[in-house]
Amino acid sequence: MNVAIIGGGPAGLMAAEILANAGASVIVYDRKPSLGRKFLMAGRGGLNLTHSEPIDKFLPRYGTAQKFLTPILHGFSPEKLRAWCEELGQETFVGSSGRVFPKAMKASPLLRAWLNRLDQAGVQFKLQRTWKGFTEDGDIIFDTQNGMVKTAKPDAVLLALGGASWPSLGSDGAWTKFVDAPINDIKPSNCGFVCRWSDYMKKYAGTPLKNISVAHKGQTVAGEAIIAENGMEGGAIYALSASIRENLPSTVDIDLRPNMSVEDLLKKMNMPRGRQSFSTFLQKALGLSPVAITLLREADKNIQDLPHEKLATLIKSVPLRFTAPFSIERAISSAGGIDLDAIDHNFMIKNLPSVFAAGEMLDWEAPTGGYLLQACFATGVAAANGIMNYLKTA
């Protein structure tokens, strides 16, 4: 049983482990000089592996792909992912937000331990090979530093080439030219959005808006956002990115003081201001940061002249008009990819016998918070099991 896995990210490596443990001869190919580059980047600020919330709350995070992913995530659940980490000697813990991290926080110790285990299991790695499709006979074509090469047709091929975000790390979506299957347009996900700012607001580029909530189309997410020179990004925006993207141009509402009601704000605003400037008063009485006050002025230049009731209402709901997503190169992940109806129950591409797909190549998306990595790992497990089922009956 010879299996070629093209793509050395979480989905591909997880499939490699399962197949090697089942006795398959596995070779992992990757276009970069080292494996798991996007995985390592995801762990730079703390590797959020999965989430600890109950499964009935966990599954709906996958939106329209929930039905497809439900059996897959039951097959390799957050609990099983944590147990797998423990087996690698990487203890995990649950953060205050319910997110799950390795105690080391970084991705590098986990990846090192994982690659060592794969090496001991006999998995081979061939790097700096860019996949360029198949020959008519099913041989795999790669572009290498020494030109084009062909690899004899294996018993099965797993494509785990990622989406199209962070192309410098390896996943650039170029695979769409070589896959004979219905492919839905690849779009940025977990991304920021373009918003027209005044020159004064642009001076706050890189500044966070902390302890806010963002509302869009009946959904509200608490967290923080970051002012960019041409718009806004950050966790609270990313969580709503699918809804915002599909409704552009679209307005979101920012609550600058989500823990205070309009009545609470009015009580504070009716306190004597004394000799304080209006901005200083808002900072001290209401706890608004300079960037938050500037955001209010983006909505109304003359906030100091507004009746208190209107100002309090504005603080609770600052409207921002988003017109376009940031480029996919800046997105954390991507939506779109191989249509889910184009793969069978074994994760084999229906138009390509013996060729399977997993991870972000498939058309599903999820918010940050551990949901992305969990589904990448889980689809890798499902595809590996599918390959074994296929080869048993082929």
N, C-alpha and C positions, 0 to 999 in steps of 0.2 A: 504494500500500500504506500505509494509515493504521492506526497501532497506538496504542492508549491503554494506558498502564501505570499502575496504581493502586498506589502505594506507592513511596516514594523511598529505600529501604534498599539494601543491597548486591545483593540478587537483582534488584530492579527496575532499578537503575541499570546493572548489568552487561548485562541484557537490552536496555536502551535503547541502549547503546553498539553492541552487535552488530547490532541491527536498523537503527540509523541508518547504520552503515557499509555495510549491504547495500542502502541506498537507500530505506528506509522513512521515512515521515513519522511522527515519534514525539512524543507528548506524555506527560509524566510528571505525575501528579497526586499530591498529598500533603496530609494533613489539617493538618500543622504549618506554621508560617511559614518553616521552613528544612528542608533535606533531610538525611538521614543522621544524625538525632539519636541514635538508639540506637548507631549505628556510632561516633559521636564518644564516647559514654559508655563504650563497650567499650574505647576506646583511652586512657582517662584514666590507667590504671596501666601502659601499655605495650601497644600494639596487637598482639595475638597473631594473626597472619593465618592461619597454617597450621602444619604440623609436618613435620619433615624425616625422620621414620622411614621405613623401607622400606614400600612399598605393601602388602605382605602382612601387615604389622603395623598399618598405618594403617586399612585397610578394616574389620577386626573391631571397631573403636571405635564403629561405628554400630549395633551390636547387631542387632535384628530387621530393621532397614532396610538391612542390608549388601547383600543381594541386589539390592534396588531401586537403591541408590546406586552400586554398583560400576561399571557402564558410564558413569555420569554423571561419576564422579570420575576415571575413566580419560580421559574426554573433556576435562575441565578439571582437571588434576592439580595437586598442590602446586607442581611445577616450573613449570607454565604460569602459575600465579598469581604466582609470584615473578618470572617473566619479564614479565608484565603490569605489575607494580609498577615494574620497572626501566624499562619503556617510558614510564612516567609520571614518570620522574626520581626515583623513590623506591627507593633501594638497600635491600636486605634483608640480614639476617644471622641466623645460627643461634645461639641461646642455649645455655647449658650443658645445659639440659634437653632440647634438640632442638627447642624451639619456634622458630618463625620470626617475626621482627619487622622492621618498617622501621627503618632506621638512625635516623630522626628519632624513633622510638618512638611518637610521637603519631599519631592518626588525621587530625588537621586538615590537615597539609600534603598528605597523599595525597588527601583528599576535595576540597580546593581544586583541585589539579591535575586531578583526575578530572572535576569539574564544568565546569572550563574546557574540557577536551577535548570533553565532551558538547555544550557550548554551540557550539563551533566546528563540531561535526558536525551542527548544526541541531536538536538535541533541544530541545523547548520544555518549560517547567516552569510548572505552575499549582498554586499553593499555597493553603493554608487551604481545602481542599475535602475534605469528609468523605463518603466513598462511602456511598450509601444504597440500592444495588441498581440494577435495570434496570426500564424500562417494558416493557409488553407488546410493543412494537415493537423492543426492544433498545437504546433510548437509555439512556445512563448518567445516573443521578440523583446529584447532589451536594448536600450542605447547605453553604452558604457563609455568610459574615457578613451577606450581604444576602438570605438566604432560600434556598429550594430552586431549583436550576437543573438543566437537562437539557442533555446533550451528545449530539449526533447519533451514531448507531451507527457505530463505526469498523469496519474490516475485521476486526480482532481486538482482544481485550482481554486483558491480562495482569494478574492479581491477585497482588500481592506485598505483602500487608498485614501480614506478620509473625504472631507467635503472640499471646500475651496477657501476657507479662512486661513489666515497666517500662511500664505503660500511660501514664504521664505523658509518655513520649517518643513515643507515637503508636500502639503496637501493643496494643490493648486487647481483641482478640478479638470486637469487635462485628460483624465481617463474617459471623460464623456465621449470623446471621439472614437473610442475603441470598444465600447460596450454596446452590443446589439440588443437593446432593450428600451422600452419607453422611459425617458428620463425627464423629470419635471425640472423646470428652471431652478438653478441654484441661486439662492439669495442669502444676504447677510442675516444672521440671527444673533441674539444677545449682542446687539449693536447699539451705537448712538445714532442720533438723528440731527439733521440740519435744521437750524432755527436762525432766523435773521436777528442779529444783535446790533445794538448801537456800538459805536467805537468805545464808549466808556465801559460797556459790559465786557467787551473783548479783553479788556485789561485784567479781567478775573480768570482768564483761561488757565485751567489747571487747578482751580479752587473748588473744594468740595462744598456742597450744600448738605449739611448733616441733619439728621433727625427730622426728615421730611416724610411725606407720603405723596405718592403720585397716583392719580386716578385716570382711567381711560375705559370707556365703554362698559361701565359697571364694575370694573375691577379696580381694586385699590391695593397698592403695595407700599409698605413702609421700608425706609432705608435711607440711602443717600444717593446723590447724583453729583456729577462733576461738570463744571462749565468748561466747554471746549470753545475754541476761537470761532467755530462756525456752528455751534449747537450745544447739545447736552448728551452726556453718556453716564455710565455708572450703574450700579446694581439695581436700583429701583426702576431705571429705564429699561435695562436689559430684560427684567422680568416681564415687562409688558411689550417687548419688541415685536413679537409675532402679531399681536393685535394691532399695534401701531402701524407696522409695515403693511398689513393688508388693508388698511383704511386711509392711506395717504392721499392727499394732505389731511392731517388730522390734528385735533387739539387735545392736549392733556392738561390736567389741572393739578397744580402743585400746592399742597397744604404745607405752609412753612412752620406751622405750630400745631401738629396733629394731636398733641396731648392737651390742647386748650380749646374750649368752645368759644364761639363768638361772644357769649356773655362774659366768659373769663377775660377775654381780650379787652372788652369794653370797660370792665372794672379797672384793669391796669391802665388803660388809656385815659381814664378820667382822673387819674392821680395828677397832682400839681407837677408841671414841667419845670417850673423855675427858670433858671437862665440856661438850661441845657439846650443845645441845638436839637432840631427835630430828629436827626439821625441818632444822636447820642441818647435821646429819650427812648427811641424805639429799641436801641440796643440794650439799655439798662432796664426799662420797664417790661419789655416783651421778650427779651432774650434773642432778638434778631441780629444775625451777623451782618457785617457790611455787605457781603455778597447777596444776602437775602434781601436787604433793603434796596440794593441796586436792581435786583430782579423785580421788585415791586415797581420801581420807576420805569422799567421796561414796559410794564402794563399800563402805567399812568404816570406821566412825568410830574404831575402836580399832586403827589400823594399827600403832601402837607396841607393841601386845601380841601381834601375830602372830608365829609362828615365821618365821625368815628365809626358809625355803623357800616358805611361803605368800605372804609379802610379795613375794618375787622373782617368783613366778608371777603375782601381781596386777599388778605393774608391767608385766609383759609382756602382760597381757590384762585391761584394765579394762573390764568390761561396762557399756554404756550402753543404756538402753531408750528408743527413739524411738517416739513415738506418732502424730505427724502432721507433714506438711511445713509449713514456713513458708508464708505467703500467697504467691500467685503474683506479687503486686506486688513482692516482694523477690527473686524468682527471677531468675537470669541469663537463662534461656531457658524454653521450654515444650515439653511433649510433647503429642501429640494433634493433631487438625486433620483436614484432608480425607484420607479413607481413600485409601491408595495405589492400591487397585484401582478407584477412582472416576475416575482420570485415564488417558488413553491414552498410547501411545508418544511422542506429540508434546507431552505435558503438558497436553493439552486436557481439561477437565472433561467427562466423557461426557454428562452431562445438560444441558450448556450449550454447544452448538456455537459455535465461534469464541471461547470464553472459556477462558483458560489460567491455571495457577497455579504458583507457585514459592516457594522459601524456606521459612520456618518455618510457613507456612500448611499445608504438607503434614505428614502424620503420620510424622515421623522425629525422633529426638533424638540428641544427641552430647554427650560431656563437653567441658569447657573444655580448652584446650590447642591451639587452632587448628582443631579439627574442626568447630565450629559455623560459623565464617565460611567455611571452605573449602566446605562443602556449600551454604551460601547462594549464594556466587558460582557454584558449579558448576551448581546447579539453575536459576539465572538464565540461564546459557549454554545449558543444555539446552532450556529453555522458548523462548528466542529462536530457536534452531534449529528447534524444533518448530513455531513460528508460521510461519517461512519455508516449511517443508515443507508445512504446511497450506494456506497461501495460494497456493502454486504449483499445487496440485491442486484447490483449491476452485472 
